């Protein structure tokens, strides 16, 4: 029967495998243009459920001014 340490090690291994799989996902190809959400010009926009958006709008971050 597995003890708490064995279960914790199994959980840690599964979590590590999940993180590695997520990191191996391909980076979407970007295109230059105008963000459909904020309207600013960027050298790289990525299409997602909200259209062609900049990284700031896509991630919900505030743009530096």
Kinemage of the C-alpha trace (Angstrom):
@kinemage 1
@onewidth
@group {chain A} dominant
@subgroup {mainchain}
@vectorlist {calphas} color= white
{ca unk a 1} P 0.000 0.000 0.000
{ca unk a 2} L 1.303 3.430 -0.924
{ca unk a 3} L 2.057 5.893 1.815
{ca unk a 4} L 1.669 9.667 1.723
{ca unk a 5} L 5.162 10.256 0.373
{ca unk a 6} L 4.610 7.862 -2.551
{ca unk a 7} L 1.301 9.559 -3.379
{ca unk a 8} L 2.956 13.001 -3.200
{ca unk a 9} L 5.753 11.835 -5.513
{ca unk a 10} L 3.201 10.454 -8.002
{ca unk a 11} L 1.328 13.742 -7.913
{ca unk a 12} L 4.542 15.733 -8.438
{ca unk a 13} L 5.526 13.548 -11.408
{ca unk a 14} L 2.093 13.956 -13.008
{ca unk a 15} L 2.190 17.717 -12.483
{ca unk a 16} L 5.684 17.943 -13.990
{ca unk a 17} L 4.582 15.918 -17.015
{ca unk a 18} L 1.578 18.226 -17.471
{ca unk a 19} L 3.788 21.328 -17.333
{ca unk a 20} L 6.246 19.867 -19.843
{ca unk a 21} L 3.401 18.980 -22.233
{ca unk a 22} L 2.022 22.526 -21.953
{ca unk a 23} L 5.453 24.034 -22.647
{ca unk a 24} L 5.824 21.921 -25.792
{ca unk a 25} L 2.741 23.454 -27.434
{ca unk a 26} L 3.636 25.352 -30.614
{ca unk a 27} L 3.759 29.137 -30.459
{ca unk a 28} L 1.096 30.587 -32.776
{ca unk a 29} L 2.378 32.407 -35.840
{ca unk a 30} L 1.858 36.142 -35.608
{ca unk a 31} L 1.266 38.819 -38.196
{ca unk a 32} L 1.912 42.549 -38.099
{ca unk a 33} L -1.053 44.889 -38.054
{ca unk a 34} L -3.662 46.677 -35.993
{ca unk a 35} L -5.084 45.057 -32.869
{ca unk a 36} L -8.836 44.533 -33.249
{ca unk a 37} L -9.423 45.284 -29.558
{ca unk a 38} L -7.297 48.340 -28.730
{ca unk a 39} L -6.610 49.598 -32.273
{ca unk a 40} L -2.838 50.077 -31.793
{ca unk a 41} L -0.287 48.885 -34.364
{ca unk a 42} L 1.919 45.954 -33.349
{ca unk a 43} L 4.599 43.894 -35.114
{ca unk a 44} L 2.953 40.665 -33.901
{ca unk a 45} L -0.744 39.908 -33.518
{ca unk a 46} L -2.196 36.461 -32.865
{ca unk a 47} L -5.654 35.240 -33.898
{ca unk a 48} L -7.745 33.901 -31.032
{ca unk a 49} L -11.433 33.855 -30.073
{ca unk a 50} L -11.378 37.682 -29.943
{ca unk a 51} L -9.871 38.134 -33.432
{ca unk a 52} L -6.396 39.444 -34.190
{ca unk a 53} L -5.168 40.828 -30.891
{ca unk a 54} L -1.918 42.067 -29.380
{ca unk a 55} L -0.353 40.259 -26.452
{ca unk a 56} L -1.534 42.902 -23.994
{ca unk a 57} L -5.211 42.596 -24.959
{ca unk a 58} L -5.013 38.822 -25.319
{ca unk a 59} L -3.520 38.431 -21.822
{ca unk a 60} L -5.591 41.175 -20.164
{ca unk a 61} L -2.539 43.278 -19.281
{ca unk a 62} L -2.227 47.061 -19.364
{ca unk a 63} L 0.035 48.489 -22.095
{ca unk a 64} L 3.032 50.511 -20.880
{ca unk a 65} L 2.810 54.166 -21.856
